Amino acid sequence: MKTIFTFLLAAMATLSAHATDYKEPIVVVVNGVSAEQTGTISVTETNEGYDLTLKNFVLNSADGNMGVGNIEMKGIKAYEDGNATLLTTSQTITITEGDAPDVPFWMATMLPPVPVELRGKIEDGHLRCFIDIDLQATMQQTIQVAVGSGYQLRNQSFEDWHTSADSYVEPHGWHSFESATGMLAALAGHHIEKSGDAHSGETSARIFATSLFGIIANGTMTTGRMNAGAAVANDTNNNAYLDMSLDATDGHGDPFYTPLVSRPDSIAFWVKFRQGTPNADHPYATMSAIITDGTYYQDPEDKEYSNVVAKAKNNTIAQTNGEWVRIVTPFSYTDADVLPKAILVTLSTNADAGQGSKDDELLIDDSELIYNAALANLQVKGQDVPAFSTDVADYEMTVNEAITADDITAVATSRSAHIMKTVEHSDYGYLCTITVFGGDMAKTATYTVKVKSSATAISDVKAATRQHADCYTLDGRRAATLSEGNVYVRRMSDGTVRKVLR
C-alpha cells in the first residue's frame, strides 16, 4: 500500500506540468490588415488549469519584421464539450522580451501591461485559438492572432500568388489548367490571372473562358487539381480532384488539396461575373464545395462516392452588372460516418461544361467558411425558456428548484458549435450563462437567463459539462485507453487527482 501511495505522489508531480508544443500557421490581423506566418504555441497543463505561451512573437509585414515578445497567459480554466477542451480567459499581462537572436529589438521593453483575451480549443490533437491583444492605449492598434489550420481556405483574400508553369501564376492554395494533369493538359490553355480589381486588398483572382477550335473552354479554378482528360467538354475525365495520398506539389511547394478538420455551416465568396456574350440558355457561373475524408474524389463525379461528408453548390451565379456581390451557400451534410479531412472547392465561368462565351470572366475574392454561433433551443430544468429566440440574448424565468449547469439543455444551430454553461447563485436565485462558440472559434454568442428561485441551495460557478479529465499510468505517461487490472491516475481540470482501478 505504501509503494502504491509513493507511485501516486510521483505521478501527481509529473502531471503538474504536462506541456505540448503546437507548431501552427498563424494569421495576424493588425487594424484589419492580415498576414500569414508560422509560430509555435506551448500549452502546459498545471494544477491551476492551463498555461499558454506564444514565444518570440514577431509581426511580419512587407515593411519589415517587428519583434513583439513573449505572450503568456496562466491559469486558464478548461471546460470539456464532447471531444473539445475549451480554453477562455481575459487577462492583463506583461509581455516579456524574447530571446530570438535574429530580432534586434523587442516592443515588450516599451509596453505597459496590456489586456489580452483568449478563446480557443484543443480537439482531436489540433489547437485552434484567437488571441486579441489590445494596444490601443499605447500604439492605437489592436492585434489579433489566429492560430491553427484546417478551418478556413488558404489565401482567403487572394493576395499571395506563385508561378505555376510557363511564367503563368496561380493564387496560393488554388490551381487552374496551368498546373493540370491529363493527356490534354498541354492544350487546355491559360485561364487564370491576377487582377487589380479587388473587393478588398490589392488583388483578386480572375478566371476567364477561351475558345479552342470553336469549342468553349470554361475558366475554372480549384483548391484541388484540374485534370484535362477528354476532348468532349462534359466528359467526367475533365474534372477537379483531390487525393491526400499524392505527394505532388504546386509552384509554391504546396499539395494539391486543402485540409479541413471541422464542419462549416456555409461557404461564402465575393464575386464579379460578366458574360462576354449573353447566353440565355447557359447564363450562370458556378461554385461547388465538397468536404471529404481526404481519399480520392473528383468533381464532376464519375461514380457514387462514399467518402463525402458534405456538399455545397451554387450553379446560379448571375451577372453582377459590374458590382461585387457576396454569395453564401449552405452545406448539406450526408449521414455517412465520415470524418472531414479535406475540402475541394471549384469555381467556373459557366455551370455547364463547354457553354457560355469565349469572353466570360469571373472575379473572385475574400473567401470564407462560415461557422455559426447561436442557439436553436434553450431549457432550464426541462422547461423551455419563455419566448426564446435565437437572436435574443437575455431572459428571465421562475424555477423553484436548485439549479446546476447540468440542468441547462442548450442546442446549437450548428453541428460544429461548442457550448459552455455556468451557473452563479444570486440574491434572486440563479444567473445562468450560456456561451456558444462557432466551430472555428471565430464567433461567439452569449445568452443569459435570470432564474428566480426560492430554493436555498447555494450554487457556485460551475462548468456545464463534465470537467476535462485525462488518465495517466503510475509512471506519468498519458493513457489513451485503460487496460483491465491496471491502476491509473485520473486528473480533472480543476486540479483534483484520484486513483482509478480498471
PALUM-610048 format. One record per residue (C-alpha): y, x, z; residue in three letters; residue number from 0. Coordinates in steps of 0.1 Angstrom, whole numbers, plus 2048, in hexadecimal, padded with zeros to 3 digits. Each point is the difference from the previous one (the first is absolute). Example, Ala and Ser with C-alpha at 12.3 -4.5 7.8 and 13.67 -1.06 7.14 Angstrom:
{site {7D3; 87B; 84E}; "ala"; 0};
{site {822; 80E; 7F9}; "ser"; 1};
This chain:
{site {800; 800; 800}; "met"; 0};
{site {818; 81D; 809}; "lys"; 1};
{site {7F8; 810; 7DE}; "thr"; 2};
{site {809; 7E0; 7ED}; "ile"; 3};
{site {820; 7FD; 813}; "phe"; 4};
{site {809; 824; 7F8}; "thr"; 5};
{site {7F9; 7F9; 7DB}; "phe"; 6};
{site {816; 7E1; 801}; "leu"; 7};
{site {81D; 813; 80F}; "leu"; 8};
{site {7FD; 81A; 7E5}; "ala"; 9};
{site {7FF; 7E6; 7E4}; "ala"; 10};
{site {81E; 7EE; 80F}; "met"; 11};
{site {814; 820; 7FF}; "ala"; 12};
{site {7F6; 806; 7DC}; "thr"; 13};
{site {80B; 7DC; 7F7}; "leu"; 14};
{site {823; 805; 80E}; "ser"; 15};
{site {80C; 812; 7E0}; "ala"; 16};
{site {7ED; 7F6; 7E1}; "his"; 17};
{site {815; 809; 7E2}; "ala"; 18};
{site {7FD; 7F8; 7DB}; "thr"; 19};
{site {815; 80F; 7E4}; "asp"; 20};
{site {808; 7EA; 7E2}; "tyr"; 21};
{site {80C; 813; 7E1}; "lys"; 22};
{site {810; 7E3; 7ED}; "glu"; 23};
{site {819; 7F9; 7E5}; "pro"; 24};
{site {822; 7F7; 80E}; "ile"; 25};
{site {81C; 7EC; 7F0}; "val"; 26};
{site {821; 808; 810}; "val"; 27};
{site {81D; 7E7; 7FB}; "val"; 28};
{site {823; 80B; 809}; "val"; 29};
{site {81A; 7E5; 7FD}; "asn"; 30};
{site {7EB; 7EE; 7E6}; "gly"; 31};
{site {7F8; 81E; 7EA}; "val"; 32};
{site {7DB; 80A; 801}; "ser"; 33};
{site {7ED; 820; 7FA}; "ala"; 34};
{site {7DB; 809; 802}; "glu"; 35};
{site {7F2; 81E; 813}; "gln"; 36};
{site {7E2; 809; 816}; "thr"; 37};
{site {7FC; 806; 825}; "gly"; 38};
{site {7E8; 802; 81D}; "thr"; 39};
{site {801; 7E7; 81C}; "ile"; 40};
{site {7EE; 808; 820}; "ser"; 41};
{site {7F4; 7E2; 815}; "val"; 42};
{site {7F4; 809; 823}; "thr"; 43};
{site {7EE; 7E7; 817}; "glu"; 44};
{site {808; 805; 824}; "thr"; 45};
{site {7FC; 7ED; 821}; "asn"; 46};
{site {823; 7F1; 7FB}; "glu"; 47};
{site {7F9; 7F4; 7DC}; "gly"; 48};
{site {807; 812; 7E0}; "tyr"; 49};
{site {818; 81D; 7F8}; "asp"; 50};
{site {80B; 803; 7DC}; "leu"; 51};
{site {810; 820; 7F2}; "thr"; 52};
{site {810; 807; 7DE}; "leu"; 53};
{site {805; 826; 802}; "lys"; 54};
{site {818; 814; 7EB}; "asn"; 55};
{site {80E; 7E1; 7EF}; "phe"; 56};
{site {815; 80A; 7E1}; "val"; 57};
{site {815; 7EA; 7EA}; "leu"; 58};
{site {7F8; 809; 7DC}; "asn"; 59};
{site {81A; 7F7; 7E5}; "ser"; 60};
{site {80D; 80C; 7DF}; "ala"; 61};
{site {81E; 810; 812}; "asp"; 62};
{site {7E9; 815; 815}; "gly"; 63};
{site {7EB; 7FD; 81F}; "asn"; 64};
{site {80D; 7FA; 823}; "met"; 65};
{site {7EC; 807; 81F}; "gly"; 66};
{site {801; 7E4; 81A}; "val"; 67};
{site {7E7; 80B; 81A}; "gly"; 68};
{site {7E3; 7F3; 815}; "asn"; 69};
{site {7FF; 7DB; 806}; "ile"; 70};
{site {7EA; 7F6; 81D}; "glu"; 71};
{site {7FA; 7DF; 811}; "met"; 72};
{site {7EA; 7FE; 81F}; "lys"; 73};
{site {7EE; 7E6; 814}; "gly"; 74};
{site {7FD; 7E7; 7E3}; "ile"; 75};
{site {7EC; 7E2; 80B}; "lys"; 76};
{site {7E3; 7F5; 7E9}; "ala"; 77};
{site {7F4; 7DE; 7F7}; "tyr"; 78};
{site {7DF; 7F9; 7EE}; "glu"; 79};
{site {7FF; 7E6; 7E4}; "asp"; 80};
{site {7DF; 7FF; 7EF}; "gly"; 81};
{site {7FA; 823; 7F2}; "asn"; 82};
{site {824; 80A; 804}; "ala"; 83};
{site {811; 812; 81D}; "thr"; 84};
{site {824; 7F5; 800}; "leu"; 85};
{site {81B; 818; 80D}; "leu"; 86};
{site {823; 7F4; 806}; "thr"; 87};
{site {81C; 80F; 815}; "thr"; 88};
{site {826; 802; 802}; "ser"; 89};
{site {80C; 820; 811}; "gln"; 90};
{site {81E; 817; 802}; "thr"; 91};
{site {7F3; 824; 7FA}; "ile"; 92};
{site {80D; 823; 7FD}; "thr"; 93};
{site {7F7; 80F; 7DF}; "ile"; 94};
{site {7F6; 824; 806}; "thr"; 95};
{site {804; 81F; 7EA}; "glu"; 96};
{site {7E3; 807; 7E9}; "gly"; 97};
{site {7EF; 821; 7FA}; "asp"; 98};
{site {7F9; 801; 7DB}; "ala"; 99};
{site {80A; 823; 7F5}; "pro"; 100};
{site {80F; 7F5; 7DE}; "asp"; 101};
{site {819; 7E9; 810}; "val"; 102};
{site {820; 813; 80A}; "pro"; 103};
{site {811; 7E4; 813}; "phe"; 104};
{site {7F5; 7E1; 813}; "trp"; 105};
{site {816; 7E1; 805}; "met"; 106};
{site {7F0; 7FC; 822}; "ala"; 107};
{site {817; 81A; 80E}; "thr"; 108};
{site {81E; 7EA; 7FB}; "met"; 109};
{site {7F1; 7DD; 806}; "leu"; 110};
{site {804; 7ED; 821}; "pro"; 111};
{site {7E3; 7E9; 80B}; "pro"; 112};
{site {7FA; 7E7; 7E4}; "val"; 113};
{site {7F0; 7DD; 7FF}; "pro"; 114};
{site {7DE; 7FF; 7EF}; "val"; 115};
{site {7EA; 7E2; 7F8}; "glu"; 116};
{site {7DB; 802; 7F5}; "leu"; 117};
{site {7E9; 7E6; 7F2}; "arg"; 118};
{site {7DE; 80B; 7F4}; "gly"; 119};
{site {7DB; 7FE; 800}; "lys"; 120};
{site {7E0; 814; 7FE}; "ile"; 121};
{site {7E6; 7ED; 7EC}; "glu"; 122};
{site {7E0; 80D; 7F0}; "asp"; 123};
{site {80A; 824; 805}; "gly"; 124};
{site {822; 7FB; 7F0}; "his"; 125};
{site {822; 803; 811}; "leu"; 126};
{site {81C; 7EA; 7F3}; "arg"; 127};
{site {822; 7FF; 812}; "cys"; 128};
{site {825; 7FD; 7FC}; "phe"; 129};
{site {818; 815; 815}; "ile"; 130};
{site {824; 7F4; 801}; "asp"; 131};
{site {819; 81B; 80C}; "ile"; 132};
{site {823; 7F4; 808}; "asp"; 133};
{site {819; 81B; 7F9}; "leu"; 134};
{site {81E; 7E8; 7FB}; "gln"; 135};
{site {812; 80D; 81E}; "ala"; 136};
{site {800; 824; 7F5}; "thr"; 137};
{site {7FA; 801; 7DB}; "met"; 138};
{site {807; 7DC; 7F4}; "gln"; 139};
{site {7DE; 7FD; 7F1}; "gln"; 140};
{site {7DD; 7F3; 808}; "thr"; 141};
{site {7E0; 810; 7F7}; "ile"; 142};
{site {7DF; 7ED; 7FA}; "gln"; 143};
{site {7E0; 814; 7FE}; "val"; 144};
{site {7E3; 7EC; 7F1}; "ala"; 145};
{site {7DF; 812; 806}; "val"; 146};
{site {7DF; 7F9; 7EE}; "gly"; 147};
{site {7F3; 7F9; 7DD}; "ser"; 148};
{site {7EA; 7E5; 7F2}; "gly"; 149};
{site {817; 7E2; 806}; "tyr"; 150};
{site {819; 802; 7E3}; "gln"; 151};
{site {7FF; 80B; 7DC}; "leu"; 152};
{site {80C; 824; 7FA}; "arg"; 153};
{site {822; 807; 7F3}; "asn"; 154};
{site {80D; 7DD; 806}; "gln"; 155};
{site {822; 806; 7F2}; "ser"; 156};
{site {7F4; 813; 7E1}; "phe"; 157};
{site {817; 81E; 807}; "glu"; 158};
{site {7E5; 81B; 7FE}; "asp"; 159};
{site {7F1; 80A; 7DE}; "trp"; 160};
{site {7E8; 81A; 7F2}; "his"; 161};
{site {7F7; 80D; 7DE}; "thr"; 162};
{site {7E0; 7EF; 7F3}; "ser"; 163};
{site {7F8; 80E; 7DD}; "ala"; 164};
{site {814; 80E; 7E3}; "asp"; 165};
{site {81F; 801; 815}; "ser"; 166};
{site {7FF; 7DA; 807}; "tyr"; 167};
{site {806; 7F4; 823}; "val"; 168};
{site {7F0; 7E7; 818}; "glu"; 169};
{site {80B; 7F4; 823}; "pro"; 170};
{site {7EE; 810; 81D}; "his"; 171};
{site {7E3; 7E9; 808}; "gly"; 172};
{site {801; 7EE; 7DE}; "trp"; 173};
{site {7F1; 806; 7DE}; "his"; 174};
{site {802; 7F4; 7DC}; "ser"; 175};
{site {7EF; 809; 7DF}; "phe"; 176};
{site {80E; 823; 802}; "glu"; 177};
{site {7E4; 809; 818}; "ser"; 178};
{site {7E6; 7E7; 7F3}; "ala"; 179};
{site {7DB; 806; 7FB}; "thr"; 180};
{site {7EB; 7F1; 7E4}; "gly"; 181};
{site {7F8; 809; 7DC}; "met"; 182};
{site {821; 7F2; 7F3}; "leu"; 183};
{site {816; 80F; 81B}; "ala"; 184};
{site {810; 818; 7E7}; "ala"; 185};
{site {80B; 7E2; 7EB}; "leu"; 186};
{site {80D; 7EB; 81D}; "ala"; 187};
{site {823; 80D; 7FD}; "gly"; 188};
{site {81D; 803; 818}; "his"; 189};
{site {808; 7E1; 815}; "his"; 190};
{site {813; 80B; 81F}; "ile"; 191};
{site {820; 812; 809}; "glu"; 192};
{site {81A; 805; 81C}; "lys"; 193};
{site {81D; 7E8; 7FE}; "ser"; 194};
{site {823; 804; 80F}; "gly"; 195};
{site {802; 7DA; 802}; "asp"; 196};
{site {7F4; 7FB; 824}; "ala"; 197};
{site {800; 7E4; 819}; "his"; 198};
{site {806; 81A; 81C}; "ser"; 199};
{site {802; 825; 801}; "gly"; 200};
{site {804; 813; 7DF}; "glu"; 201};
{site {7E1; 7F9; 7EB}; "thr"; 202};
{site {7E7; 7E5; 7F8}; "ser"; 203};
{site {7E1; 800; 7EA}; "ala"; 204};
{site {803; 7F3; 7DD}; "arg"; 205};
{site {7E0; 7F6; 7ED}; "ile"; 206};
{site {803; 7F5; 7DC}; "phe"; 207};
{site {7EA; 7F3; 7E4}; "ala"; 208};
{site {7FB; 811; 7DE}; "thr"; 209};
{site {7F0; 7F7; 7DF}; "ser"; 210};
{site {7E3; 814; 7F0}; "leu"; 211};
{site {7F6; 7F5; 7DD}; "phe"; 212};
{site {80F; 7DF; 807}; "gly"; 213};
{site {7ED; 7FB; 821}; "ile"; 214};
{site {815; 7FB; 81F}; "ile"; 215};
{site {7F7; 819; 81C}; "ala"; 216};
{site {80D; 7F2; 821}; "asn"; 217};
{site {813; 816; 817}; "gly"; 218};
{site {7EB; 804; 820}; "thr"; 219};
{site {801; 812; 821}; "met"; 220};
{site {7E6; 802; 81B}; "thr"; 221};
{site {7F9; 810; 822}; "thr"; 222};
{site {7DE; 808; 7F2}; "gly"; 223};
{site {7F9; 810; 7DE}; "arg"; 224};
{site {802; 7F1; 7DD}; "met"; 225};
{site {7E2; 800; 7E9}; "asn"; 226};
{site {805; 7FC; 7DB}; "ala"; 227};
{site {7DD; 7FA; 7F4}; "gly"; 228};
{site {802; 7E7; 7E3}; "ala"; 229};
{site {815; 7F8; 7E1}; "ala"; 230};
{site {800; 7DB; 808}; "val"; 231};
{site {81C; 7F9; 819}; "ala"; 232};
{site {7EE; 7E6; 816}; "asn"; 233};
{site {7E0; 814; 802}; "asp"; 234};
{site {7F8; 807; 825}; "thr"; 235};
{site {7FA; 825; 7F7}; "asn"; 236};
{site {826; 800; 801}; "asn"; 237};
{site {808; 7FE; 825}; "asn"; 238};
{site {80E; 80E; 81F}; "ala"; 239};
{site {7E7; 80D; 819}; "tyr"; 240};
{site {7FB; 812; 821}; "leu"; 241};
{site {7E3; 812; 810}; "asp"; 242};
{site {805; 814; 820}; "met"; 243};
{site {7E1; 815; 7F9}; "ser"; 244};
{site {811; 811; 7E3}; "leu"; 245};
{site {813; 820; 806}; "asp"; 246};
{site {817; 800; 7E2}; "ala"; 247};
{site {825; 805; 808}; "thr"; 248};
{site {821; 7F9; 7EE}; "asp"; 249};
{site {81C; 817; 7F7}; "gly"; 250};
{site {80C; 7FF; 824}; "his"; 251};
{site {7DE; 809; 80E}; "gly"; 252};
{site {7F9; 7DC; 80D}; "asp"; 253};
{site {7E1; 7EC; 7FA}; "pro"; 254};
{site {7FF; 7E2; 7E8}; "phe"; 255};
{site {7FE; 7E7; 81C}; "tyr"; 256};
{site {815; 7F3; 81D}; "thr"; 257};
{site {7EF; 7FE; 822}; "pro"; 258};
{site {806; 7E0; 814}; "leu"; 259};
{site {7F2; 7FA; 824}; "val"; 260};
{site {810; 7DF; 808}; "ser"; 261};
{site {802; 7DC; 7F3}; "arg"; 262};
{site {823; 7F7; 7F3}; "pro"; 263};
{site {80B; 7DC; 7FC}; "asp"; 264};
{site {812; 804; 7DF}; "ser"; 265};
{site {80E; 81A; 7E8}; "ile"; 266};
{site {824; 802; 7F3}; "ala"; 267};
{site {813; 812; 7E4}; "phe"; 268};
{site {823; 7FF; 7F2}; "trp"; 269};
{site {7FD; 7FC; 7DA}; "val"; 270};
{site {816; 7FD; 7E2}; "lys"; 271};
{site {7ED; 7F2; 7E2}; "phe"; 272};
{site {80B; 7FD; 7DB}; "arg"; 273};
{site {7ED; 7F6; 7E1}; "gln"; 274};
{site {80D; 812; 7E2}; "gly"; 275};
{site {7F6; 7E2; 7EA}; "thr"; 276};
{site {7FA; 7E0; 814}; "pro"; 277};
{site {7DC; 7F4; 7FC}; "asn"; 278};
{site {7FC; 7DC; 80C}; "ala"; 279};
{site {7DA; 802; 800}; "asp"; 280};
{site {800; 820; 815}; "his"; 281};
{site {821; 801; 813}; "pro"; 282};
{site {7F5; 810; 821}; "tyr"; 283};
{site {7FC; 822; 810}; "ala"; 284};
{site {7E5; 804; 81A}; "thr"; 285};
{site {7F7; 811; 821}; "met"; 286};
{site {7DE; 801; 811}; "ser"; 287};
{site {7F5; 810; 821}; "ala"; 288};
{site {7DC; 803; 80B}; "ile"; 289};
{site {7F5; 80E; 822}; "ile"; 290};
{site {7DE; 80F; 800}; "thr"; 291};
{site {7E8; 815; 815}; "asp"; 292};
{site {808; 81E; 7EA}; "gly"; 293};
{site {7E2; 800; 7EA}; "thr"; 294};
{site {804; 7FC; 7DA}; "tyr"; 295};
{site {814; 7E2; 7F5}; "tyr"; 296};
{site {812; 7F9; 7E0}; "gln"; 297};
{site {81B; 7E7; 7F5}; "asp"; 298};
{site {7F9; 7EC; 7EB}; "pro"; 299};
{site {7DD; 7FC; 80D}; "glu"; 300};
{site {7E1; 806; 7EB}; "asp"; 301};
{site {7E9; 7EF; 819}; "lys"; 302};
{site {800; 7EF; 821}; "glu"; 303};
{site {809; 819; 81C}; "tyr"; 304};
{site {7F5; 7FD; 824}; "ser"; 305};
{site {817; 81B; 80E}; "asn"; 306};
{site {820; 7EB; 7FF}; "val"; 307};
{site {813; 7F8; 820}; "val"; 308};
{site {81D; 7ED; 7F1}; "ala"; 309};
{site {814; 7F9; 7E0}; "lys"; 310};
{site {824; 7F8; 7F8}; "ala"; 311};
{site {80A; 7F7; 7DC}; "lys"; 312};
{site {821; 7F6; 7F0}; "asn"; 313};
{site {7FC; 7FB; 7DA}; "asn"; 314};
{site {820; 7EB; 7FC}; "thr"; 315};
{site {81B; 81A; 804}; "ile"; 316};
{site {81B; 7F1; 7E9}; "ala"; 317};
{site {81E; 812; 7F0}; "gln"; 318};
{site {81B; 807; 81B}; "thr"; 319};
{site {81F; 7FE; 7E9}; "asn"; 320};
{site {80A; 824; 809}; "gly"; 321};
{site {7FE; 7FA; 826}; "glu"; 322};
{site {7EA; 810; 81A}; "trp"; 323};
{site {7E9; 7E5; 80E}; "val"; 324};
{site {7E8; 804; 81E}; "arg"; 325};
{site {7DD; 7F2; 7FA}; "ile"; 326};
{site {7E9; 7FA; 81E}; "val"; 327};
{site {7DB; 7F8; 7FB}; "thr"; 328};
{site {7E8; 7F7; 81D}; "pro"; 329};
{site {7DE; 80F; 803}; "phe"; 330};
{site {7E1; 7E9; 7FF}; "ser"; 331};
{site {7E5; 80E; 816}; "tyr"; 332};
{site {7DB; 7FE; 7F8}; "thr"; 333};
{site {7E5; 7F7; 819}; "asp"; 334};
{site {7EE; 821; 7F9}; "ala"; 335};
{site {7F9; 816; 81E}; "asp"; 336};
{site {812; 81E; 7F0}; "val"; 337};
{site {818; 818; 811}; "leu"; 338};
{site {820; 809; 7ED}; "pro"; 339};
{site {802; 824; 7F5}; "lys"; 340};
{site {815; 7FF; 7DF}; "ala"; 341};
{site {817; 7EB; 7EB}; "ile"; 342};
{site {803; 7FE; 7DB}; "leu"; 343};
{site {822; 7F3; 7F4}; "val"; 344};
{site {808; 7FC; 7DB}; "thr"; 345};
{site {81F; 7F4; 7EE}; "leu"; 346};
{site {803; 7F9; 7DB}; "ser"; 347};
{site {81A; 7F4; 7E7}; "thr"; 348};
{site {7EA; 7E2; 7F7}; "asn"; 349};
{site {7E7; 7EA; 811}; "ala"; 350};
{site {7EA; 800; 7E1}; "asp"; 351};
{site {7F2; 820; 7F1}; "ala"; 352};
{site {810; 80A; 7DF}; "gly"; 353};
{site {81A; 7E5; 801}; "gln"; 354};
{site {825; 7FE; 803}; "gly"; 355};
{site {816; 816; 7EA}; "ser"; 356};
{site {804; 826; 7FB}; "lys"; 357};
{site {821; 800; 812}; "asp"; 358};
{site {7F6; 7F0; 820}; "asp"; 359};
{site {80A; 812; 820}; "glu"; 360};
{site {7FA; 7FC; 825}; "leu"; 361};
{site {814; 813; 81A}; "leu"; 362};
{site {7F0; 802; 823}; "ile"; 363};
{site {80F; 80B; 821}; "asp"; 364};
{site {7FC; 7FD; 826}; "asp"; 365};
{site {7DC; 7F6; 805}; "ser"; 366};
{site {7F5; 7F2; 822}; "glu"; 367};
{site {7E0; 7F5; 810}; "leu"; 368};
{site {80A; 7E4; 818}; "ile"; 369};
{site {7F0; 7FB; 822}; "tyr"; 370};
{site {80C; 7E0; 811}; "asn"; 371};
{site {808; 800; 826}; "ala"; 372};
{site {800; 7DC; 80C}; "ala"; 373};
{site {7EC; 7E6; 813}; "leu"; 374};
{site {7EF; 7E2; 7F0}; "ala"; 375};
{site {7F6; 7F0; 821}; "asn"; 376};
{site {806; 805; 825}; "leu"; 377};
{site {7EF; 7F1; 81F}; "gln"; 378};
{site {802; 806; 826}; "val"; 379};
{site {7E2; 7F5; 815}; "lys"; 380};
{site {7F3; 7ED; 7E2}; "gly"; 381};
{site {81F; 7EC; 7FC}; "gln"; 382};
{site {815; 802; 7E0}; "asp"; 383};
{site {823; 80E; 806}; "val"; 384};
{site {816; 7E2; 7FA}; "pro"; 385};
{site {812; 7FF; 7DE}; "ala"; 386};
{site {7F2; 822; 7F6}; "phe"; 387};
{site {80E; 80E; 7DF}; "ser"; 388};
{site {7F9; 821; 7F0}; "thr"; 389};
{site {825; 808; 7FD}; "asp"; 390};
{site {80A; 7F5; 823}; "val"; 391};
{site {7FE; 81B; 81B}; "ala"; 392};
{site {807; 7EF; 822}; "asp"; 393};
{site {7EE; 7E4; 812}; "tyr"; 394};
{site {7FC; 7EE; 821}; "glu"; 395};
{site {7E3; 7EC; 80E}; "met"; 396};
{site {7F0; 7F6; 821}; "thr"; 397};
{site {7DD; 80B; 80B}; "val"; 398};
{site {7F9; 7FC; 825}; "asn"; 399};
{site {7E5; 81B; 801}; "glu"; 400};
{site {800; 825; 805}; "ala"; 401};
{site {803; 812; 7DF}; "ile"; 402};
{site {7F5; 822; 7F3}; "thr"; 403};
{site {803; 80F; 7DE}; "ala"; 404};
{site {7DD; 7F7; 7F8}; "asp"; 405};
{site {80A; 7DB; 803}; "asp"; 406};
{site {816; 804; 7E1}; "ile"; 407};
{site {7F1; 7F9; 7DE}; "thr"; 408};
{site {815; 80D; 7E3}; "ala"; 409};
{site {7F6; 7FE; 7DB}; "val"; 410};
{site {813; 816; 7E7}; "ala"; 411};
{site {809; 7F5; 7DD}; "thr"; 412};
{site {7F2; 821; 7F3}; "ser"; 413};
{site {7DC; 80D; 801}; "arg"; 414};
{site {80C; 823; 807}; "ser"; 415};
{site {81A; 7F9; 81B}; "ala"; 416};
{site {7FC; 80C; 824}; "his"; 417};
{site {80A; 7EC; 81F}; "ile"; 418};
{site {80A; 80C; 822}; "met"; 419};
{site {805; 7E7; 81D}; "lys"; 420};
{site {80F; 805; 822}; "thr"; 421};
{site {806; 7E8; 81D}; "val"; 422};
{site {81A; 805; 81C}; "glu"; 423};
{site {804; 7EC; 81F}; "his"; 424};
{site {823; 7F0; 804}; "ser"; 425};
{site {812; 7E9; 818}; "asp"; 426};
{site {7F9; 7E2; 7EA}; "tyr"; 427};
{site {7DC; 80A; 7F8}; "gly"; 428};
{site {7F6; 818; 7E4}; "tyr"; 429};
{site {810; 811; 7E3}; "leu"; 430};
{site {7E7; 805; 7E3}; "cys"; 431};
{site {80A; 819; 7E5}; "thr"; 432};
{site {7EC; 802; 7E0}; "ile"; 433};
{site {808; 81D; 7E8}; "thr"; 434};
{site {7F2; 7FF; 7DC}; "val"; 435};
{site {7FE; 821; 7EC}; "phe"; 436};
{site {7FB; 800; 7DB}; "gly"; 437};
{site {7E1; 812; 7F4}; "gly"; 438};
{site {814; 81F; 7F6}; "asp"; 439};
{site {815; 7FE; 821}; "met"; 440};
{site {821; 7FE; 7EC}; "ala"; 441};
{site {809; 7DC; 80B}; "lys"; 442};
{site {7FE; 7F0; 821}; "thr"; 443};
{site {807; 7DD; 80E}; "ala"; 444};
{site {803; 7F6; 824}; "thr"; 445};
{site {7F9; 7DD; 80F}; "tyr"; 446};
{site {808; 7F6; 824}; "thr"; 447};
{site {7F3; 7E2; 814}; "val"; 448};
{site {810; 7F7; 821}; "lys"; 449};
{site {7E5; 7EE; 813}; "val"; 450};
{site {80A; 7EB; 81D}; "lys"; 451};
{site {7E5; 800; 81A}; "ser"; 452};
{site {7FA; 7F7; 824}; "ser"; 453};
{site {7E3; 818; 802}; "ala"; 454};
{site {805; 819; 81C}; "thr"; 455};
{site {7EB; 81C; 7F1}; "ala"; 456};
{site {814; 820; 7FA}; "ile"; 457};
{site {7FA; 80F; 7DD}; "ser"; 458};
{site {80C; 823; 7F8}; "asp"; 459};
{site {807; 80C; 7DD}; "val"; 460};
{site {7DE; 800; 7EF}; "lys"; 461};
{site {7F4; 809; 7DD}; "ala"; 462};
{site {7F2; 7E3; 7ED}; "ala"; 463};
{site {7E1; 810; 7F3}; "thr"; 464};
{site {7E6; 815; 812}; "arg"; 465};
{site {80E; 822; 80A}; "gln"; 466};
{site {7F7; 81C; 7E8}; "his"; 467};
{site {7E0; 811; 80C}; "ala"; 468};
{site {7EE; 820; 7F5}; "asp"; 469};
{site {7DF; 80D; 80C}; "cys"; 470};
{site {7F8; 824; 806}; "tyr"; 471};
{site {7E1; 814; 809}; "thr"; 472};
{site {800; 812; 821}; "leu"; 473};
{site {80A; 820; 7EF}; "asp"; 474};
{site {81F; 7F0; 7F2}; "gly"; 475};
{site {7F6; 7F8; 7DC}; "arg"; 476};
{site {80B; 7DF; 7F1}; "arg"; 477};
{site {7E2; 7E9; 7FA}; "ala"; 478};
{site {801; 7EA; 7E2}; "ala"; 479};
{site {7E0; 7EE; 80A}; "thr"; 480};
{site {7EE; 7FD; 822}; "leu"; 481};
{site {7DB; 80A; 803}; "ser"; 482};
{site {7E8; 7EF; 817}; "glu"; 483};
{site {7FA; 812; 821}; "gly"; 484};
{site {81F; 815; 800}; "asn"; 485};
{site {81E; 801; 816}; "val"; 486};
{site {823; 7FE; 7F1}; "tyr"; 487};
{site {824; 800; 80C}; "val"; 488};
{site {816; 7E3; 7F4}; "arg"; 489};
{site {825; 806; 801}; "arg"; 490};
{site {818; 7E3; 7FD}; "met"; 491};
{site {824; 802; 7F1}; "ser"; 492};
{site {80F; 7FB; 823}; "asp"; 493};
{site {7F0; 820; 80B}; "gly"; 494};
{site {7E3; 7F2; 815}; "thr"; 495};
{site {7DE; 80F; 7FB}; "val"; 496};
{site {7DE; 7F2; 809}; "arg"; 497};
{site {7DC; 80B; 7FC}; "lys"; 498};
{site {7EA; 7ED; 7E6}; "val"; 499};
{site {7DA; 801; 802}; "leu"; 500};
{site {7F2; 7F6; 7DE}; "arg"; 501};
